[in-house]
Amino acid sequence: MTVKKSMKDPLNVIIAGVGGQGNIVISSLIGAALVKKGYFVVVGETYGASQRGGAVVSHVRISKETQYGPLIPDGCADIILGMEPAETLRALGQFGNPNVLTIVNPRPIYPLSVLSGEGEYPDISNLVETIKELSDKTWVINATEEAQKLGNPMFANVLLIGALIALGMLPLDKKSLEPVLEERFPKAFEANMGAFKRGAELAGQIR
């Protein structure tokens, strides 16, 4: 199912994950592509207790008319792109609303408390079902798993951009991203384009 509606202004996008997953890569790539197309784009980040392994939330605000403040108000996200399921649910709790559209990568990253045996990670299927309940529409994209098949789990971020754009959530297309990916990853451009295309394919398979 592709999202077919005119772009809200501003369009508020939250990218939720943990440090080291590449949230900031996603926000910088889509931001650069949108600026090239003439949009006003403001990107802001908030961090949890630790940069690597702690929660990271990227705010992307997109407008044709003006420049907005960098942080999205609570309850005002239009799109939530979740790189980790527990952080996706956390972002929905703060920024979600009945109309929010959500993409979630269901691969968990366990915090130290869980790895040490002091805490317990929620059941993944329950997490995903709750995410669906709190969203208008939800797409589950196994980005980490598919990126590993492509040779590097870090391709998950570009793969998720491919899904985001293929679903019609942003005023971008493949041609918009090609120059940005080539500039950012000159030695790995083809590999990243492959990840982008795979994300688009996965989005197209979801009904």
Short mmCIF file of the C-alpha atoms (twelve columns), coordinates in Angstrom:
data_MODEL
# 
_entry.id   MODEL 
# 
loop_
_atom_site.group_PDB 
_atom_site.id 
_atom_site.type_symbol 
_atom_site.label_atom_id 
_atom_site.label_alt_id 
_atom_site.label_comp_id 
_atom_site.label_asym_id 
_atom_site.label_seq_id 
_atom_site.Cartn_x 
_atom_site.Cartn_y 
_atom_site.Cartn_z 
_atom_site.pdbx_PDB_model_num 
ATOM 1   C CA . MET A 1   0.000  0.000   0.000  1 
ATOM 2   C CA . THR A 2   1.452  3.337   -1.049 1 
ATOM 3   C CA . VAL A 3   0.569  6.504   0.806  1 
ATOM 4   C CA . LYS A 4   -1.207 8.833   -1.623 1 
ATOM 5   C CA . LYS A 5   -1.942 12.238  -0.198 1 
ATOM 6   C CA . SER A 6   -0.663 15.788  -0.499 1 
ATOM 7   C CA . MET A 7   2.214  16.669  1.768  1 
ATOM 8   C CA . LYS A 8   1.359  18.249  5.088  1 
ATOM 9   C CA . ASP A 9   3.316  21.437  5.793  1 
ATOM 10  C CA . PRO A 10  5.371  21.093  7.836  1 
ATOM 11  C CA . LEU A 11  5.855  17.359  7.442  1 
ATOM 12  C CA . ASN A 12  7.244  16.051  10.736 1 
ATOM 13  C CA . VAL A 13  9.395  12.919  10.608 1 
ATOM 14  C CA . ILE A 14  10.814 11.140  13.652 1 
ATOM 15  C CA . ILE A 15  13.648 8.621   13.221 1 
ATOM 16  C CA . ALA A 16  13.990 6.513   16.366 1 
ATOM 17  C CA . GLY A 17  16.724 4.063   17.287 1 
ATOM 18  C CA . VAL A 18  19.849 3.640   19.363 1 
ATOM 19  C CA . GLY A 19  23.335 5.049   18.979 1 
ATOM 20  C CA . GLY A 20  25.370 3.331   16.265 1 
ATOM 21  C CA . GLN A 21  22.407 2.311   14.086 1 
ATOM 22  C CA . GLY A 22  22.696 5.209   11.679 1 
ATOM 23  C CA . ASN A 23  19.731 7.419   12.558 1 
ATOM 24  C CA . ILE A 24  21.737 10.521  11.777 1 
ATOM 25  C CA . VAL A 25  22.818 9.105   8.418  1 
ATOM 26  C CA . ILE A 26  19.141 8.749   7.462  1 
ATOM 27  C CA . SER A 27  18.230 12.271  8.527  1 
ATOM 28  C CA . SER A 28  21.239 13.817  6.773  1 
ATOM 29  C CA . LEU A 29  20.656 11.921  3.506  1 
ATOM 30  C CA . ILE A 30  16.964 12.705  3.188  1 
ATOM 31  C CA . GLY A 31  17.595 16.254  4.379  1 
ATOM 32  C CA . ALA A 32  20.232 16.822  1.700  1 
ATOM 33  C CA . ALA A 33  17.995 15.366  -1.012 1 
ATOM 34  C CA . LEU A 34  15.052 17.548  0.023  1 
ATOM 35  C CA . VAL A 35  17.171 20.705  0.128  1 
ATOM 36  C CA . LYS A 36  18.329 19.977  -3.430 1 
ATOM 37  C CA . LYS A 37  14.646 19.921  -4.402 1 
ATOM 38  C CA . GLY A 38  14.031 23.334  -2.855 1 
ATOM 39  C CA . TYR A 39  12.480 22.401  0.482  1 
ATOM 40  C CA . PHE A 40  13.232 24.006  3.821  1 
ATOM 41  C CA . VAL A 41  14.573 21.223  6.043  1 
ATOM 42  C CA . VAL A 42  15.557 21.430  9.703  1 
ATOM 43  C CA . VAL A 43  17.121 18.461  11.480 1 
ATOM 44  C CA . GLY A 44  17.551 18.074  15.229 1 
ATOM 45  C CA . GLU A 45  18.659 15.200  17.447 1 
ATOM 46  C CA . THR A 46  18.083 14.200  21.043 1 
ATOM 47  C CA . TYR A 47  20.251 11.606  22.783 1 
ATOM 48  C CA . GLY A 48  19.787 9.188   25.642 1 
ATOM 49  C CA . ALA A 49  22.300 8.409   28.363 1 
ATOM 50  C CA . SER A 50  25.043 7.208   26.027 1 
ATOM 51  C CA . GLN A 51  25.769 7.989   22.425 1 
ATOM 52  C CA . ARG A 52  26.402 4.369   21.427 1 
ATOM 53  C CA . GLY A 53  23.723 2.071   22.754 1 
ATOM 54  C CA . GLY A 54  21.570 4.863   24.159 1 
ATOM 55  C CA . ALA A 55  18.362 6.147   22.597 1 
ATOM 56  C CA . VAL A 56  18.736 8.530   19.663 1 
ATOM 57  C CA . VAL A 57  15.811 10.422  18.163 1 
ATOM 58  C CA . SER A 58  16.244 12.463  14.988 1 
ATOM 59  C CA . HIS A 59  13.677 15.143  14.168 1 
ATOM 60  C CA . VAL A 60  13.244 16.112  10.495 1 
ATOM 61  C CA . ARG A 61  10.884 19.010  9.694  1 
ATOM 62  C CA . ILE A 62  10.105 19.616  6.028  1 
ATOM 63  C CA . SER A 63  8.336  22.615  4.521  1 
ATOM 64  C CA . LYS A 64  7.846  24.329  1.178  1 
ATOM 65  C CA . GLU A 65  7.035  27.625  2.883  1 
ATOM 66  C CA . THR A 66  9.384  28.403  5.770  1 
ATOM 67  C CA . GLN A 67  11.906 27.134  8.284  1 
ATOM 68  C CA . TYR A 68  10.529 25.637  11.494 1 
ATOM 69  C CA . GLY A 69  12.180 24.964  14.840 1 
ATOM 70  C CA . PRO A 70  14.319 21.807  14.996 1 
ATOM 71  C CA . LEU A 71  12.291 19.790  17.512 1 
ATOM 72  C CA . ILE A 72  8.892  18.298  16.755 1 
ATOM 73  C CA . PRO A 73  6.308  18.997  19.498 1 
ATOM 74  C CA . ASP A 74  4.942  16.037  21.445 1 
ATOM 75  C CA . GLY A 75  2.089  14.314  19.631 1 
ATOM 76  C CA . CYS A 76  2.875  15.977  16.299 1 
ATOM 77  C CA . ALA A 77  4.796  13.388  14.259 1 
ATOM 78  C CA . ASP A 78  3.393  12.561  10.828 1 
ATOM 79  C CA . ILE A 79  5.853  9.720   10.185 1 
ATOM 80  C CA . ILE A 80  7.873  7.610   12.595 1 
ATOM 81  C CA . LEU A 81  10.714 5.575   11.125 1 
ATOM 82  C CA . GLY A 82  11.803 3.130   13.805 1 
ATOM 83  C CA . MET A 83  15.154 1.375   13.537 1 
ATOM 84  C CA . GLU A 84  14.556 -0.589  16.746 1 
ATOM 85  C CA . PRO A 85  11.164 -1.815  18.019 1 
ATOM 86  C CA . ALA A 86  11.304 -0.703  21.673 1 
ATOM 87  C CA . GLU A 87  12.546 2.743   20.660 1 
ATOM 88  C CA . THR A 88  9.815  2.922   18.006 1 
ATOM 89  C CA . LEU A 89  7.195  2.323   20.684 1 
ATOM 90  C CA . ARG A 90  8.846  4.887   22.949 1 
ATOM 91  C CA . ALA A 91  8.742  7.463   20.116 1 
ATOM 92  C CA . LEU A 92  5.089  6.680   19.436 1 
ATOM 93  C CA . GLY A 93  4.285  7.278   23.091 1 
ATOM 94  C CA . GLN A 94  5.770  10.756  22.920 1 
ATOM 95  C CA . PHE A 95  5.248  11.929  19.340 1 
ATOM 96  C CA . GLY A 96  2.465  9.697   18.018 1 
ATOM 97  C CA . ASN A 97  -1.160 10.516  17.287 1 
ATOM 98  C CA . PRO A 98  -4.070 8.677   15.614 1 
ATOM 99  C CA . ASN A 99  -2.875 9.689   12.127 1 
ATOM 100 C CA . VAL A 100 0.794  8.783   12.403 1 
ATOM 101 C CA . LEU A 101 2.362  6.461   9.811  1 
ATOM 102 C CA . THR A 102 5.007  4.078   11.146 1 
ATOM 103 C CA . ILE A 103 7.763  1.987   9.598  1 
ATOM 104 C CA . VAL A 104 9.499  -0.342  12.041 1 
ATOM 105 C CA . ASN A 105 12.568 -2.561  11.798 1 
ATOM 106 C CA . PRO A 106 11.691 -5.414  14.199 1 
ATOM 107 C CA . ARG A 107 15.278 -6.403  15.077 1 
ATOM 108 C CA . PRO A 108 15.894 -5.624  18.786 1 
ATOM 109 C CA . ILE A 109 19.070 -4.168  20.236 1 
ATOM 110 C CA . TYR A 110 19.288 -5.256  23.843 1 
ATOM 111 C CA . PRO A 111 20.345 -2.657  26.448 1 
ATOM 112 C CA . LEU A 112 23.049 -3.445  28.985 1 
ATOM 113 C CA . SER A 113 20.462 -4.139  31.672 1 
ATOM 114 C CA . VAL A 114 19.031 -6.967  29.563 1 
ATOM 115 C CA . LEU A 115 22.442 -8.306  28.535 1 
ATOM 116 C CA . SER A 116 23.525 -8.402  32.179 1 
ATOM 117 C CA . GLY A 117 20.370 -10.228 33.225 1 
ATOM 118 C CA . GLU A 118 19.061 -7.365  35.340 1 
ATOM 119 C CA . GLY A 119 16.216 -6.498  32.977 1 
ATOM 120 C CA . GLU A 120 13.920 -8.172  30.486 1 
ATOM 121 C CA . TYR A 121 13.243 -7.098  26.916 1 
ATOM 122 C CA . PRO A 122 9.546  -7.041  25.892 1 
ATOM 123 C CA . ASP A 123 8.182  -9.751  23.623 1 
ATOM 124 C CA . ILE A 124 8.804  -8.674  20.001 1 
ATOM 125 C CA . SER A 125 5.424  -9.770  18.675 1 
ATOM 126 C CA . ASN A 126 3.663  -7.847  21.450 1 
ATOM 127 C CA . LEU A 127 5.796  -4.790  20.727 1 
ATOM 128 C CA . VAL A 128 4.911  -4.860  17.034 1 
ATOM 129 C CA . GLU A 129 1.207  -5.361  17.740 1 
ATOM 130 C CA . THR A 130 1.204  -2.394  20.127 1 
ATOM 131 C CA . ILE A 131 2.984  -0.266  17.519 1 
ATOM 132 C CA . LYS A 132 0.263  -1.181  15.016 1 
ATOM 133 C CA . GLU A 133 -2.463 -0.304  17.502 1 
ATOM 134 C CA . LEU A 134 -0.957 3.134   18.105 1 
ATOM 135 C CA . SER A 135 -0.470 3.976   14.410 1 
ATOM 136 C CA . ASP A 136 -2.854 4.742   11.598 1 
ATOM 137 C CA . LYS A 137 -0.796 2.442   9.341  1 
ATOM 138 C CA . THR A 138 2.293  0.362   10.080 1 
ATOM 139 C CA . TRP A 139 4.821  -1.283  7.791  1 
ATOM 140 C CA . VAL A 140 7.211  -3.896  9.239  1 
ATOM 141 C CA . ILE A 141 10.473 -3.933  7.262  1 
ATOM 142 C CA . ASN A 142 13.123 -6.490  8.267  1 
ATOM 143 C CA . ALA A 143 15.881 -4.035  7.443  1 
ATOM 144 C CA . THR A 144 18.725 -5.501  9.518  1 
ATOM 145 C CA . GLU A 145 18.093 -9.031  8.262  1 
ATOM 146 C CA . GLU A 146 17.958 -7.884  4.638  1 
ATOM 147 C CA . ALA A 147 21.035 -5.674  5.053  1 
ATOM 148 C CA . GLN A 148 22.989 -8.650  6.378  1 
ATOM 149 C CA . LYS A 149 22.052 -10.563 3.218  1 
ATOM 150 C CA . LEU A 150 23.529 -7.662  1.245  1 
ATOM 151 C CA . GLY A 151 26.805 -8.027  3.146  1 
ATOM 152 C CA . ASN A 152 26.670 -5.349  5.839  1 
ATOM 153 C CA . PRO A 153 24.056 -4.708  8.552  1 
ATOM 154 C CA . MET A 154 24.800 -0.977  8.306  1 
ATOM 155 C CA . PHE A 155 23.001 -0.942  4.945  1 
ATOM 156 C CA . ALA A 156 19.800 -1.061  7.025  1 
ATOM 157 C CA . ASN A 157 19.617 2.730   7.167  1 
ATOM 158 C CA . VAL A 158 19.694 3.220   3.374  1 
ATOM 159 C CA . LEU A 159 17.364 0.249   2.963  1 
ATOM 160 C CA . LEU A 160 14.829 1.975   5.228  1 
ATOM 161 C CA . ILE A 161 15.137 5.175   3.178  1 
ATOM 162 C CA . GLY A 162 14.230 3.109   0.119  1 
ATOM 163 C CA . ALA A 163 11.116 1.814   1.866  1 
ATOM 164 C CA . LEU A 164 10.159 5.276   3.124  1 
ATOM 165 C CA . ILE A 165 10.346 6.785   -0.360 1 
ATOM 166 C CA . ALA A 166 8.746  3.821   -2.152 1 
ATOM 167 C CA . LEU A 167 5.730  4.113   0.150  1 
ATOM 168 C CA . GLY A 168 5.238  7.710   -1.010 1 
ATOM 169 C CA . MET A 169 5.811  9.248   2.411  1 
ATOM 170 C CA . LEU A 170 8.341  11.842  1.229  1 
ATOM 171 C CA . PRO A 171 8.396  14.083  -1.884 1 
ATOM 172 C CA . LEU A 172 11.467 12.207  -3.150 1 
ATOM 173 C CA . ASP A 173 12.265 9.431   -5.586 1 
ATOM 174 C CA . LYS A 174 15.211 7.269   -6.620 1 
ATOM 175 C CA . LYS A 175 16.657 10.015  -8.834 1 
ATOM 176 C CA . SER A 176 16.579 12.427  -5.888 1 
ATOM 177 C CA . LEU A 177 18.710 10.109  -3.769 1 
ATOM 178 C CA . GLU A 178 21.266 8.980   -6.339 1 
ATOM 179 C CA . PRO A 179 23.477 12.118  -6.267 1 
ATOM 180 C CA . VAL A 180 23.268 12.348  -2.487 1 
ATOM 181 C CA . LEU A 181 24.308 8.704   -2.035 1 
ATOM 182 C CA . GLU A 182 27.117 9.075   -4.563 1 
ATOM 183 C CA . GLU A 183 28.433 12.148  -2.756 1 
ATOM 184 C CA . ARG A 184 28.188 10.543  0.695  1 
ATOM 185 C CA . PHE A 185 29.436 7.051   -0.276 1 
ATOM 186 C CA . PRO A 186 31.648 7.473   -3.372 1 
ATOM 187 C CA . LYS A 187 33.410 4.122   -2.863 1 
ATOM 188 C CA . ALA A 188 30.274 2.201   -1.956 1 
ATOM 189 C CA . PHE A 189 27.698 3.932   -4.144 1 
ATOM 190 C CA . GLU A 190 26.546 0.823   -6.009 1 
ATOM 191 C CA . ALA A 191 26.212 -1.184  -2.805 1 
ATOM 192 C CA . ASN A 192 24.142 1.548   -1.190 1 
ATOM 193 C CA . MET A 193 21.942 1.888   -4.271 1 
ATOM 194 C CA . GLY A 194 21.386 -1.852  -4.038 1 
ATOM 195 C CA . ALA A 195 20.238 -1.431  -0.437 1 
ATOM 196 C CA . PHE A 196 17.975 1.459   -1.433 1 
ATOM 197 C CA . LYS A 197 16.368 -0.636  -4.190 1 
ATOM 198 C CA . ARG A 198 15.924 -3.599  -1.852 1 
ATOM 199 C CA . GLY A 199 14.095 -1.408  0.642  1 
ATOM 200 C CA . ALA A 200 11.786 -0.209  -2.120 1 
ATOM 201 C CA . GLU A 201 11.137 -3.809  -3.171 1 
ATOM 202 C CA . LEU A 202 10.275 -4.851  0.383  1 
ATOM 203 C CA . ALA A 203 7.865  -1.939  0.743  1 
ATOM 204 C CA . GLY A 204 6.184  -2.944  -2.488 1 
ATOM 205 C CA . GLN A 205 5.643  -6.491  -1.215 1 
ATOM 206 C CA . ILE A 206 3.626  -5.335  1.805  1 
ATOM 207 C CA . ARG A 207 -0.133 -5.115  1.377  1 
# 
